[in-house]
Amino acid sequence: MGEKLRALLPSVWSAEEAYNAALLQYANNQRKKMLDKKDGRPAKYAATYLRILFHLCELLERRTFTLRIADTPIGETLRRIKANNYRAGEVIDLGDDLTQDAAPRLAACLHSRDLRSCGRLLPLDRRSGIKISRGSDRQEKRSDPDKRSADGETLQPPPISPAVSTTKNSPFM
């Protein structure tokens, strides 16, 4: 089941939504919690803030991201932050650098989602809000049956370009 779910990633994510809603809003929420020292655990929120921004850059550039963050260029920094060995200004600076790095990656990302392929990859259950007929590729979203695919085209991944980095402290350099 895990392999099928991972296979769905290219079909369901949108570069613009990943940039705006899912990752930047979530990252900014983590930054706020870090600065507010919510729950007395600012290191937890600081590490999550940077991890989400790093994942955003990875996703926009490579159309996937590394689940085992320790194996990435930012892994050691996150380990140090989780050990409470950091300054808030350092986290904010690195977060700002990653946010700036994400903008050109978004502009260069040619990915578009293909929701129609989801029905072929994984029949979803009734709790998901998507009804898939057995024996066919037809999908129907209960709340909006007219939104079946973002653009109707088959995903053609672009060639992967070298990392784009506009900032000197980026872990992508």
N, C-alpha and C positions, 0 to 999 in steps of 0.2 A: 504494500500500500504506500509506503514512504517513497519508493521510486516513482510510482505513478503520480503522486502529489508533486514531487520535484520536477517531473516531466511537464507538468502543467504551467510552471512559471513563465516560460516564453509566451504562452497563449493568453495569460490573464493580466499581465502587468502593462501599464502604459507609462511611457517616459514622463509625460507631463504630470500625471497623477502621482507618480512616485516622487517627483521633484517637489511639487506643491503640497499636496495634501498628506500623503502617507508619511513621507520621511522628514521634510523640513518642518512641518507643523509638530510632528512628534518630537523631533530633535529640539526644537525651540521650547517645547513643554519640559523636556528633560533639563535644558539649560536653566530655565526658570526655577525648577525644583532644586537644582544644584545651588543656585544663588540664594534661594530662600532657606537653604539647609533643611529641607523638608525631611521629617522623620529622623533628624539627626544623622542622615546618611548622604551627605553631599557627594562623597566619592562615588557612590553607586550611580547617582544621576549624572555626574561628570563623565564617567566611563561610558554610560549608555548614550549620552549626547554625542560623544566623538565616534563611537561605534556606528551609530545610525548614519552620521554624515559620511563616514568612510564607506559604509555599505552603499549609500546613495551614489558616491563617485564610482565605485566598482560596478554597480548595476548599470549605470548609464554608459560606462565605457565598455564593459565586457558582456553585458546582458545577463549577468549572473553575479552572485556574490559569495564570498567565503563564509561558511558557517563557523568554522574553527578559527576565530579571530586571532588566536595566539600565533597562528602561522602566517600572519600578514605583517606588512611593514609597521603597522600601528600597534601590533600585539604587545610589544614590550612596554610601550607608553601606557597602554590600558592596564597592564599588570601593575605598573608602578602607581597609577592613579588609584586602583582598587586597594592597594596597600596603604593608601592615604599619604603618599609621598608626592605631592603636587601642590602647585599654587593655582588659585582660581584664575588669575590672569593668564597663565600658561594655557589652561584649558580653553578659555575664551579666545585667545589668539589662534590656537590650533583649529578650533571650531570655525572661526571666521575664515581661516585659510581654506579649510575643506569646503565651506559654503561657496567661497569664490571659485574654487576648483570645479565645483559642480556645474556652474553656469555654462562654461564652454562645452562641457561634456553633454549637457542637455541639448545645446544647439547642434552638436555633431551626432547625436543619437538618432538613428533612422528607424529604430524599432517601433513597431505597431502591434497591438494585440490582435489575436485571432480567436475569439471566443467559440467559434464553431468547432474548432478542433478539440475543445474540452469534452464534448459529448463522445468523441471517439476514444479519448484517453481514459476517462473515468466517469462511470455513471455515479451521479451524486444522489444523496438521499433527500427525503422530504424536508429536513431541517435546514438545508442550504438555500431554499427559496428557488431552486431551479428544478424543473421537472424534465426528465429525459425519458423519452419513449424507448422501451427495450426494442432492439432490432433495427433501430434507425438512428440517424445522426441528428434528428430534430430536437431542438431545445426550446423550451418556453419558460421565460421568466414570469412568474406569477404576477408580480406587481407591474410589469411593463412588457407585454408580449411583443412589442415592436422593436425592442432593443436586443437583437440577437448577436450582432457583431459590430465592432467599432468601424471597420472599413471593408470587410468582406474579402480582403486579399489574403493570400497565403503568405506566411512570414518568410521573407528572404533576408537572412542576416547580412549586414554589411561587413566588409573586411574589418578586422580589428586594427585600429590605428595605435601608434605609440601613445603612451600616456600624455595627456595634455595637462600641464601644470602652469599656473600663472603666478604661484606664490612660492617664496623661497623656503618656507617651512613645511611644505606639503609632504606627507608620507609617500606620495606618488613619485617624487623626484628621485 
